[in-house]
Amino acid sequence: MDNPPWQQKSVIKQSQLILNSFELWSKHDLFNKPGLVDLKKGLLDIKSSPQDLAQKLFKASLIVVSHGTESNPILNYGNQKALDIWELSWQNFTKIPSRETAESIEQAERDRLLAETTKQGFCEYSVIRITSTGKRFKINQGVVWNLIDEQQVYQGQAAVFADFDFL
C-alpha cells in the first residue's frame, strides 16, 4: 500500500513552499477573510515539523492546489478537499495541466488571472471551474499567489479557497 501523499518527500517540500509563500504574501493583510485566516492560524505553527504541516495542509478544510513552471503548467499539489472536488486520485490529479480545471470558454480569464498574479504576486478571484467529470462549480473569494523558494526563485503558483458552489 502506498504512503499517503503528505508523507512523500516531494509533497512535504511542496507543502513547505506553499505555506512559506503564503506567509510571504499574507503579511500584506490579504487573508483577513473567514476561512482563509484559519489556514494561516491553523497551519503556520512554528512548533510543527514539516511532516506535521504537510499532513495538516493535506487534511485542511480549505481547498489548496498548486502548479509548476512548465510552459503548460502541471498540477503538482492538491490537498484531499481538492482531490474530492475534482474527483481525482492524487496520481491522476498531479498529471493534468492546470488549464484543464477550467472550461475552454474560461481559458482567457484564467490566463489573465495567472498573468496578473505573476506580475503582482497575488490575486483574489471568483471563477468557474470544472471537475474531471464535467461538473461546473463557482469559486467565491479565492486567492492565488506566486510560489517563491528560499533563493527567491519563482516556482509556480498556488491557490486556496473555502467557498464554492456547484452550478
Steps between C-alpha positions, in 0.01 A plus 500: 500500500634844406567763763255792512617786276582725796765248616697520174817714506401692187158581648651610831731730304212636288289552813781705653528706182124563498491597868815712494380688192157543658668655804710724274190646335270494804704766676324733256175432688354296215344227704273679746200315368301224669647162415829623360623644827444153651759358259761743626418459869448126483800403289780744554592374845876525542494205739375267228741289299496519119331157500229619741440812292476290182241278666301799631503665158394180328213449744397868525135593453608754237574408141870547414659434160822594323670466164857523379683716248464288187388682183170316548506482883425161655319475831754387759292525817141458605390436854231243580217754460633590155523134399142449619362799309682420177415131545853379440761290676831660597670313217257631238468851642875559490523404133256747350571848367345759730320656201279188490335612824330776299256465212626618161270802518673601827858463369553868413390609849720232658800615296433863599474408869825301496685777313375759749612276787844454345534879481353593841588193706142427601143548382152451637252334268156351445486266202323200348690171495419148386557160661651204321146368439371828356324645805523878509557697819560861592787594728412798717769714662800290407860615516781402266863585574848447362717228647844638584776276639774589751722629216215731389446293184149477357375139527140526377173603656264378769136571573274465800126530540241396751178623342367334186166403351422227250300642209 
